[in-house]
Amino acid sequence: MNVEYFIAKRLTTSKLHKSSISKPIIKIAITAIAIGIIMMIISVATGLGLQQKIRQKVSAFNGHIIISNFDDNQSEVSKDPISKKQDFYPEFKTVQGVNHIQAVASKAGIIRTEKAFEGVIFKGVGSDYKWENLEEYIIDGRIPNVKEQLNAEVLISEYLANRLFLKVGDKFNTFFMKEDSNEMPNLRVFTIVGIYNSGFQEFDATFILGDIRHVQRINRWRTDEVGAFEVFIDDFNKIEQKGEEVYEQTSYMFDSKTIVEKYSFIFEWLLLFDFNIVVILVIMIAVATINMVVALLVLILERTQMIGILKALGANNWTVRKIFLFNAFHIIVRGLLWGNLIAIVLMFLQQQFGIVKLNPENYYVSEAPVYFNWLFILLLNLGTILVSLIVLLIPSYIITKISPVKAIRFD
């Protein structure tokens, strides 16, 4: 029987773990590996989940790219109209990766009830509006019917409904100011048919959604005139590239802006999560490898006589080092198995029950989102194994300095 195989099998038996010294050290190493991979998986899953959820919310209310008039209007309110008779509408065929385009128009107004009043932006949408993006945020009622005749149905946020003491089925007055301050404001009476809660307070505190024809009539626009176009793309990772392509494929009279540019403060904040994830990964891998180094050194010291005997029998240094690295690999795998199991269970519970809550005013979401990506989990495990084994090559070098004669007499 091969000597290396025999000794490796010997070292991986329970007899090794019965040592009064090595047993607690090995348990600590396994625990460190498990805690490390738990922290890494959770940090990556929640970090990516938060980024994806916020991107999803911002794009749900704005699209990925906004096409508007080339003017100095920096507000959310539509100022000058744009004709719908464009080459890129209703299908943006000249840019690959664009899956939808919709026409919208916005108008600032004031909601007045018997008990309160709030300034809002009425976002008018048409039959081409992609309601699927908002359906998951609707907590009561339904979406407005904007496909048939003009009606007073609107979708309002839970935040505004609570502040105005309104509920589904209630009617309220909305006053829209005219450009000429001497003229009386336009009054519209709307009926709430649905209430949404995106958890994104910047939108929840501002927007109500209804028929675009209200904005067209108030502004005295033609039926083929709108305020802007919202473009949706397939791959968010290509948003900068697609934003440039959309800009090049539209008239010089139009400006196009991605949501990354429009809400730069949000996306710059999201970039910090990438840095935080990297820091956590480095710290956890460092802690795990330090514990493994200690465990390996203890195993080497406990098996000094065995190392001497192997060398006396003719085993070279690399053969003996591989035996101890094999056992280190065995310990790492055990820690990873426990860590992955616990991390996946915790993520599943968070995904299903939303146990960990967040303040939406600070994080734009009410609970910590989780993004399952098995490729990332696999890479984290492989990376941990690879880094740990590379680092463990250093302490295993001690074996080459052990003299067979002195080691056999070592007690």
Phi, psi and omega in degrees: 000141180299132183298317181300316180296318182298314182291321179299317178295322180297316183290335182269001178282169182296340182299325178298320186277354178275353179297135182295337181266310187287329184302307179294326179296317179295320178297319178296319179297315178298317179297318180298317177298316181296313180297319180300312182289329175298311181297320181293314181296315182294318181296318179292315183296316181284324178296311178293323179297318179295316179299314181295319182295318180291318176302318181297318181291316181297317181289331179298325182265346186227351192077184177267329180224134181249125176256123182218179177294149178276088179216188183265017181282111181258000183273174178280350186273134177288131183255290180259142184282157175238136178288142177284350181278077180237154180296332184269002181235137009271002177230130180267083188278341186278351179238119178289141178097355175272122183254347181195148172220138183223149181262138180220167175205141185235150180215131178283142180206177179232123176272129181235121174242180180293334186251341185199174173212151182215140172278134184221172170240120177275116179261111180273132180231160182244196183290344180270003185290139184270084183291341182303331181290338184255347187302323182292343182265353180282119183257347180203140177082213185216178177278152179294152177268104182248010184265343183252221182289156179303130179219178186259016182287136178221159174250126183236155181280156176297325179300310180291322180299319179292319181290332181259001179058049181240160177214174180301131181101342180284153175250152179210157180267138176232128181255127178249119182286147177265163180297324176275109184296344180280342180276152178291142179292155175283136179251131174231138177254116182252156178242129180281120177249349180202151178233132180242159175216102181274343185080357179259095192297333179298327177272317183299326183276000188238311195263138161238147185242135179203198185287132180295339182293337174296314180295319180298320180288318180297319181276355181062042176268161174284166184290344178258018179248137182225177182268325182194170175239138177250126185250134177249138180242165183283318188241111181296331181296343179255021188296322179294316179297313181292328176298319178292320180294319178297318179299318181290332184267005178247165183296155177296344179282347184252151173244143175235139184220134177280161178291337176294324177283319183291320180245054184300326181296328179286314184285332172293322177295322180295329179297334179296332180294325176298317179295316179298320179297316180299317179299316180297317180299315181297315182296314183294318178295322179297315180297316181296316182291324177299317178295323178291323177299315178299315181298318181293320178297320178297316179298319180295316180296321180290335184250027181300315179298319180296321178298316179298318179297317179299316179295322178296330179278355175111001178290135178277172185299316183295325177298314180292320180298321180297327179299314181287325176294326176298317179292324176297319177299320178299318179293317180299315181297319178298316178297318180294321179299312179294317181297316179296318180300311181295316182298316181294321177297316180297318179294321178297316179298319179294320181294322184276323189243352178057050185295316181274116181263152177232157177277113183297338178292333181258326187245356178068006175222153183269344177215154183294115179282152181236133178242110178279118175227103186293332178295317178297319179297317178298315180295323177297317179294313180296320179296318179297315179298313183297311182297317181298314182293323178296316179295324182289347175297331183291305179294333179292345178295339178303328181302324182293341182267356182278124179277131181303318182296311181292324183293320181295328179271358183292135179230000000 
